[in-house]
Amino acid sequence: MATLSVQIAGLTLRNPVMTASGTFGYGLEFEDFVPMSKLGGIIVKGTTLLPREGNDYPRMAETASGMLNCVGLQNKGVHYFVEHIYPQLKDMDTNVIVNVSGSSPDNYAECAAVVNTLDKIPAIELNISCPNVKDGGMAFGVSCQGAASVVRAVRRNYSKTLIVKLSPNVTDITAIARAVEDEGADAVSLINTLMGMSIDIERRCPRLSIGTGGLSGPAIKPVAVRMVHQVAKAVSIPVIGLGGIMTAEDAIEFLMAGATAIQVGTANFIDPAASGKIADGIDQWLDRHGVADVHEIIGALKN
């Protein structure tokens, strides 16, 4: 068997496979399908300082080779997470990472400070890029100044591994990656969903309640691979790749493009055991190709 362990700043993953926020619940919902010990980590659903109701229904729509969503970060708030969810996750046999979102830099920082007190949560992922949150999210993720302001505020309140999730809905994603690196991000994850829209031509109205939503799934993978490759060359911190990963071969593309780890998202809706199968598939591919350590293929793309 190949050596699969990778490092994300001070965080050790047993293998490069994680699950993407918003697609894996709190992990508890998937324990019957995939042993958590098979995964490098899970990123739980988006968490905010105060409870959020999310957007009105309908908020998901199938598209060719993907799906649109405008869930809107529905959650019961970080204090509910601490009191009711964390006790169920703290002994899980994998890294549990909390995805943090907010409506202002101070709001993000306050939420991160609460998570910082939890011994068994070794990292957070800052969602500065969600296209469905009208009063935050995208407003920060699309400019260097906005992204930097959130990371700067959070870094003052958060002492553990800080991952920043980047938006693809920008002109130059490498500039934003460098901006968050300069403010103390330990790693970046990309890409979040691409802005999209679908119209019901019989009813002459959008298929999503707020009109637009985030496109995910296999349709966005070529864009994601390109952006991961660009960012990996532009920063010195680890890059976590995601966007349309359905198979081990998809994951290996991201690794060769320069990602140190990957996240599985939409695939979890199609097959709840997908993340474990992808982890196994990477191991098998490395063995078939005589690769002793996964690091031999990270960034191994021949230009």
Helices and strands as residue ranges (DSSP letters): E 6-8, E 11-13, E 17-19, G 28-30, G 36-38, E 41-47, E 60-63, E 66-69, H 78-80, I 81-85, H 86-89, E 95-100, H 105-116, E 123-127, H 138-141, H 144-157, E 161-165, H 173-182, E 187-190, E 194-197, E 199-200, E 205-206, E 212-216, G 218-220, H 221-234, E 239-241, H 248-257, E 261-264, H 267-270, H 274-288, G 294-296
